[in-house]
Amino acid sequence: MWGTPPLKDRYDVVIVGAGVHGLSTAYYLAQKGITNIAVLDRSYIGGGGSARSTAIIRSNYLTAEAIPFFRESHKLYEGLGQELSYNLLFNQMGRLDIGHTESSVYWLRLRVEFNKLLGVDSRLIGPDEIKEMVPPIDLRVGKPLPIMAALHHPRAGVVRHDAVVWGYARGADKMGVEIHPFTEVTGITREGSRVTGVETTAGPIMADTVVSATAGWSSSISAMAGIDLPIVTYPLQACVTEPMKPFMDTIVSSADIHVYVYQTDRGELVIGGAVDQYQTYSQRSTLTMLEELAADTLELLPDLREVKIMRQWAGLCDMTPDYAPIIGKAPGLDGFILNCGWGTWGFKAAPASGQSTAELIYTGKTPALIKHFGPERFDNGTMVNERAAAIAAAIH
Ligand SMILES: Cc1cc2nc3c(=O)[nH]c(=O)nc-3n(C[C@H](O)[C@H](O)[C@H](O)COP(=O)(O)OP(=O)(O)OC[C@H]3O[C@@H](n4cnc5c(N)ncnc54)[C@H](O)[C@@H]3O)c2cc1C
């Protein structure tokens, strides 16, 4: 799949983090002809948030800044299996974002209108159509939080996360990029206001450009370069049930109840929700969250009460104050590029983020698609406020 070349002491570009964003950046940079690249990871390839993702791909965001970016990424995902010549098992099963209160339905309606204006397929549907699409769903008539409407996004889907990571890694490797797992970055070296390379557990490496694509660890990597990022790290948990005969072929998500569920091609139900309530770098899952996810699922699908949970896991999420990513040149530090702030929603962004970051490095200019996501927005007060990013950013 990819080679194991010896680590050199100099590269044009060093990318810290071999998750989906680091590897997609390397892949698109190599396509532009920059191939003297090392992607370093302290663990195995794609072992961070990328290995733990429930990998829902969608573009039905809320803001004029985020919708075009996620629309582009969604479009790239539709052709990505072909491009990487790798079966990504992208199943476009569609998605329902359910509203249970007048206020949620108001925001869903607003999202539908913004989506339609910006070319993303979205429509508001009522309880009868929801029941037709997901027959076992409890419409909660007469109960607290009845189902009032849903935003239907037909092109949403689920991709096989490992395959995306491996496909990018193989594609980048083929073009000459080196991937070095189990090589931890322990320091960022700089001369004045310019980054000159990294310190690693395998020795120092010089580089013209250093990219940090380290998600949940971004604030600590940036701190090594003297950059204080407005990012906090929270764990996000998910679980999967035993397999069942297929009974639902759309993703169901409820920000009011704090849960999302979909059935995989193997028949298992993947269940996720909001981030944990406390910040930590621990990737251990908890019984409390398992109970919450199970209880919340039963609010929507009560027939599942006898179903067994097979596995549960947690990954780290790099949350920004405005639920939008940070991609751009680090302020006041030449040669240091940030690609982070992907929170609980970054897997879907990898193709557009990789392409844009590659273009930024190649041309030195910020591409229009990411112009709202630079770190300077926290200084000049032009935050994005993308409240349709995730259940954790639920609009109430
Ligand atoms: C449970 C869960 C469910 C999710 N579901 C979805 C979803 O449905 N849809 C969606 O779009 N997104 C989802 N996400 C979010 C998404 O998975 C992440 O935003 C995305 O994978 C981040 O990718 P990344 O490449 O930026 O980071 P990561 O994949 O975390 O990669 C960062 C890498 O940096 C490495 N690293 C850290 N420190 C160092 C160091 N000092 N030296 C070298 N390497 C280092 C790590 O080992 C890691 O491999 C989910 C996340 C979780 C945890």
The ligand as an SDF file (V2000), in Angstrom:
LIG
                    3D

 53 58  0  0  0  0  0  0  0  0999 V2000
  -16.7520    9.2570   17.3530 C   0  0  0  0  0  0  0  0  0  0  0  0
  -16.5300   10.2330   16.2320 C   0  0  0  0  0  0  0  0  0  0  0  0
  -17.4760   10.3270   15.2170 C   0  0  0  0  0  0  0  0  0  0  0  0
  -17.2840   11.2310   14.1680 C   0  0  0  0  0  0  0  0  0  0  0  0
  -18.2060   11.2630   13.1630 N   0  0  0  0  0  0  0  0  0  0  0  0
  -18.0250   12.1000   12.1110 C   0  0  0  0  0  0  0  0  0  0  0  0
  -18.9440   12.0820   11.0330 C   0  0  0  0  0  0  0  0  0  0  0  0
  -19.9290   11.3150   11.0310 O   0  0  0  0  0  0  0  0  0  0  0  0
  -18.7100   12.9120    9.9680 N   0  0  0  0  0  0  0  0  0  0  0  0
  -17.6350   13.7530    9.9490 C   0  0  0  0  0  0  0  0  0  0  0  0
  -17.4920   14.4960    8.9570 O   0  0  0  0  0  0  0  0  0  0  0  0
  -16.7500   13.8010   10.9770 N   0  0  0  0  0  0  0  0  0  0  0  0
  -16.9180   12.9910   12.0490 C   0  0  0  0  0  0  0  0  0  0  0  0
  -16.0210   12.9920   13.0840 N   0  0  0  0  0  0  0  0  0  0  0  0
  -14.9060   13.9490   13.0620 C   0  0  0  0  0  0  0  0  0  0  0  0
  -13.7910   13.4680   12.1620 C   0  0  0  0  0  0  0  0  0  0  0  0
  -13.5430   12.1050   12.3720 O   0  0  0  0  0  0  0  0  0  0  0  0
  -12.5170   14.2800   12.4260 C   0  0  0  0  0  0  0  0  0  0  0  0
  -12.8210   15.6620   12.3250 O   0  0  0  0  0  0  0  0  0  0  0  0
  -11.4360   13.9680   11.4000 C   0  0  0  0  0  0  0  0  0  0  0  0
  -11.2100   12.5790   11.3000 O   0  0  0  0  0  0  0  0  0  0  0  0
  -10.1500   14.6770   11.7940 C   0  0  0  0  0  0  0  0  0  0  0  0
   -9.1600   14.2590   10.8890 O   0  0  0  0  0  0  0  0  0  0  0  0
   -7.6920   14.8300   11.0510 P   0  0  0  0  0  0  0  0  0  0  0  0
   -6.8940   14.2220    9.9640 O   0  0  0  0  0  0  0  0  0  0  0  0
   -7.7350   16.3130   11.1410 O   0  0  0  0  0  0  0  0  0  0  0  0
   -7.2360   14.3200   12.4990 O   0  0  0  0  0  0  0  0  0  0  0  0
   -6.8740   12.8690   13.0590 P   0  0  0  0  0  0  0  0  0  0  0  0
   -7.4600   11.7840   12.2690 O   0  0  0  0  0  0  0  0  0  0  0  0
   -7.1580   12.9230   14.5250 O   0  0  0  0  0  0  0  0  0  0  0  0
   -5.3160   12.8250   12.8180 O   0  0  0  0  0  0  0  0  0  0  0  0
   -4.4240   13.5870   13.5840 C   0  0  0  0  0  0  0  0  0  0  0  0
   -3.1830   12.7520   13.7250 C   0  0  0  0  0  0  0  0  0  0  0  0
   -2.1890   13.5420   14.3740 O   0  0  0  0  0  0  0  0  0  0  0  0
   -1.3580   12.6360   15.0600 C   0  0  0  0  0  0  0  0  0  0  0  0
   -0.5360   13.3540   16.0420 N   0  0  0  0  0  0  0  0  0  0  0  0
   -0.9640   14.0070   17.1450 C   0  0  0  0  0  0  0  0  0  0  0  0
    0.0620   14.5220   17.8030 N   0  0  0  0  0  0  0  0  0  0  0  0
    1.1710   14.2090   17.0850 C   0  0  0  0  0  0  0  0  0  0  0  0
    2.5710   14.4530   17.2540 C   0  0  0  0  0  0  0  0  0  0  0  0
    3.0380   15.1350   18.3060 N   0  0  0  0  0  0  0  0  0  0  0  0
    3.4190   13.9640   16.3290 N   0  0  0  0  0  0  0  0  0  0  0  0
    2.9770   13.2690   15.2350 C   0  0  0  0  0  0  0  0  0  0  0  0
    1.6750   13.0090   15.0540 N   0  0  0  0  0  0  0  0  0  0  0  0
    0.7920   13.4670   15.9560 C   0  0  0  0  0  0  0  0  0  0  0  0
   -2.3380   11.6600   15.6890 C   0  0  0  0  0  0  0  0  0  0  0  0
   -1.7270   10.4320   16.0540 O   0  0  0  0  0  0  0  0  0  0  0  0
   -3.3740   11.5180   14.5930 C   0  0  0  0  0  0  0  0  0  0  0  0
   -3.2030   10.3490   13.8040 O   0  0  0  0  0  0  0  0  0  0  0  0
  -16.1560   12.0870   14.1540 C   0  0  0  0  0  0  0  0  0  0  0  0
  -15.1970   11.9930   15.1680 C   0  0  0  0  0  0  0  0  0  0  0  0
  -15.3690   11.0610   16.1910 C   0  0  0  0  0  0  0  0  0  0  0  0
  -14.3350   10.9730   17.2690 C   0  0  0  0  0  0  0  0  0  0  0  0
  1  2  1  0
  2  3  1  0
  2 52  2  0
  3  4  2  0
  4  5  1  0
  4 50  1  0
  5  6  2  0
  6  7  1  0
  6 13  1  0
  7  8  2  0
  7  9  1  0
  9 10  1  0
 10 11  2  0
 10 12  1  0
 12 13  2  0
 13 14  1  0
 14 15  1  0
 14 50  1  0
 15 16  1  0
 16 17  1  0
 16 18  1  0
 18 19  1  0
 18 20  1  0
 20 21  1  0
 20 22  1  0
 22 23  1  0
 23 24  1  0
 24 25  2  0
 24 26  1  0
 24 27  1  0
 27 28  1  0
 28 29  2  0
 28 30  1  0
 28 31  1  0
 31 32  1  0
 32 33  1  0
 33 34  1  0
 33 48  1  0
 34 35  1  0
 35 36  1  0
 35 46  1  0
 36 37  1  0
 36 45  1  0
 37 38  2  0
 38 39  1  0
 39 40  1  0
 39 45  2  0
 40 41  1  0
 40 42  2  0
 42 43  1  0
 43 44  2  0
 44 45  1  0
 46 47  1  0
 46 48  1  0
 48 49  1  0
 50 51  2  0
 51 52  1  0
 52 53  1  0
M  END
$$$$
